[in-house]
């Protein structure tokens, strides 16, 4: 079984996810662009039962997603690093920000989602499948 560890830039928050990710992909929706300050959110999804906080408590920001459900973003209140998200449409799923991993090289995206919102200045990987929505 694989362990994925990570945390914020200042070290106040640490987490661990155990097992293989259920999802790895790049989300290009406007909400994720604003949350990352970049072109997309590179996310790794795990069953929430396989995720644990090892140190500290994040601050949460909740916003309504395009599809109407609440999306909850965890970040460090000291350094501002984005860490992971949970949303009300899939409550038993935690999605890590790949950049918050100790070893982000383990992130291997399998798809691009919400590409209808992708920025024209962002070069999408032509080898990844694309969808305008979240695939079922």
Secondary structure, 3 states (H helix, E strand, C coil): CCEEEEECCCCCCEEEEECCCCEEEEECCHHHHHHHCCCCEEEEEEEHHHEEEEECCCEEEEEECCCCCEEEEEECCCCCCEEEEEECCEEEEEEEEHHHECCHHHCCCCEEECHHHCCCCCCCCCCCEEECCCCC
